């Protein structure tokens, strides 16, 4: 029996069995020690993971605040801000600045801007994305918050700092019907310049949008606090925070009340960022991983070498497929395995590859936006503070510069939404330019301006012109909705001339001729001068308008339009129309006449932008002048005893040497009171009224008789012919002799 036992002990089965037992025991001991080691390591890895997430979150927040400061500081060198610091009434600078704020808020969503505004404390006005705002409208209607009322914003002028971020607060907005609507949770940020004390730039950042963009954590409870423990932002409804003593300067986390508090302090803002992770989250991850390790340990003990052999065979094929897929970054893995772990790995790998592609695409989109932002800054001569943005733009090669100025018709505004308006033209231009010239960038700099920077060989100007001609054909088919002015210089610009190219293109756009077709302008040699009325023309226009001489005014405007008919640009026609409107409104204002009806539906200045033919301008002038003359006539028809007597006396004695004292004595008034009264009622002095009547009478004599100039002067009360000639020219724009000849030519033409 003993020998039998010895034989069995030395048998192959026994040896193998003992060997397996030894292997199993060693494996068990090794796995038990490994289990204990990895349990501690897993906890540390989970903690390191959350610390890394906290660090990334802080880095993104701080970079965002830094970028916000750079964007705001760029406005201190802005031309419109400089103009407004000297002239608070410059409406053009206000509109341009508001447009820049609106473009920044609308086109650069990655900034998280809800609004940006300039607050001028010295003149007590604000300009935000919507234009000029009153303090009460801004802080008591548009952005209402008990913590940030008008007094708070005004107080900031006395504070000494360059940039300060204030705690996020829930802002509300008062609607037109009186209801209160939420405006969002916003971070107020104020950026000051040491050189400009009378105003500052402020931004309202969407706190929730920034949180969702940059926050990385398995827990949704996140908050920010300053060094005193004051809460700046909380992602949840919990308003609690911790004392600043809890944040050790050398540590990264601490535990309290079954929670892990991961925190880090921002270098730029000085704020402390805190992620709160419930301990049960970390414990559940460790328990789940521990269960997997125990299961694997049990399987390894039971199945031993048999499973290892089988698995070695079955491991090779799927692992090789996974490795090949990882090298090729191909998410379409056909594993064909029934092992859940492999399928889980493949599913996670698919998710990782898809996520990587999504991140790569998102990064490309952001780089594209940053590149456009960089080129936009270049053409606007705005310093680029970020080196990353500088590296994205090409400043080493010459390029062609093309500008598209889009003029939308009223029908376009009626049928197409604002969003479609912004995307339709831009996408079409970008697609056509990009297809022909892949190394090009197309940027929308203003709501009606798009420019393309085309990097190509110097001899490619002909190909580029062909592309523009093809685009013109498409634009012309949509002329009912819009027309385009394309400025293109066939000569390349140097790498350092972005601003010069932009300014030159803007000037070329202004040379557009008056029609409703898409025009391609390539000539940049002669700059067209601005069209303005001469001083004598202004006086003649004002005199005719005051006298109600509609025909003379239209004849005068006709002469001006004839000067533009040969080589005048559409911009010069609009300048002429703007001058006529301005002088007309000013004349009505001086007469204390309300011209509000002119702007009930569409202001004259907006109407002028729609005109594409000389006939439209002519109809507009006739309607405007007829309306103004009618208002002045109605004003004159209003009974005023003193004015009526003075004008009647002048009509009867215009040929005599009369003065204010003569008329005032007959009215039993002092001459000073009478002159002031006339000025207030008519907008003219006593002498202006008398000169108007004398010149009107002189024109009648010149038309009806052949009297010599000095004889006409004496008849209408001027003892000196030179004085009469100067006054006649000042009020009519021509000399008496020229006036007589012009009238007789017109009469002769009418007779024929």
Secondary structure, DSSP 4 states (H G I P E B T S, - for coil): -HHHHHHHHTSHHHHHHHHHHHHHHHHHHHHHHHHHHHHHHHHHHHHHHHHHHHHHHHHHHHHHHHHHHHHHHHGGG-HHHHHHHH-TT-HHHHHHHHHHHHHHHHH-GGG-EEEEEEEETTTTEEEETTEEE-HHHIIIIISB-SSS-HHHHHHGGGS--SEEE---EEEEEE-TTS-EEEEEEEEEEEEEETTEEEEEEEEEEEHHHHHHHH---SS--EEEE-TT--EEEESSS------GGGS-TT-SEEEETTEEEEEEE-TTT-PEEEEEEEHHHHHHHHHHHHHHHHHHHHHHHHHHHHHHHHHHHHHHHHHHHHHHHHHHT----------HHHHHHHHHHHHHHHHHHHHHHHHHHHHHHHHHHHHHHHHTT-----HHHHHHS--SS-BEEEEEEEEE-HHHHHHS-HHHHHHHHHHHHHHHHHHH-SSEEEEEEETTEEEEEE---GGGHHHHHHHHHHHHHHHHHTTTTEEEEEEE-SSPBPTT-HHHHHHHHHHHHTT--SSSS-EEE---SSPPPPP---HHHHHHHHHHHHHT-HHHHHHHHHHHHHHHHTT--HHHHHHHHHHHHHHHHHHHHHTT---GGGGSSS-HHHHHHH--SHHHHHHHHHHHHHHHHHHHHHHHHS--HHHHHHHHHHHHHTTS---HHHHHHHTT--HHHHHHHHHHHHSS-HHHHHHHHHHHHHHHHHHH----HHHHHHHTT-S-HHHHHHHHHHHHSS-HHHHHHHHHHHHHHHH-
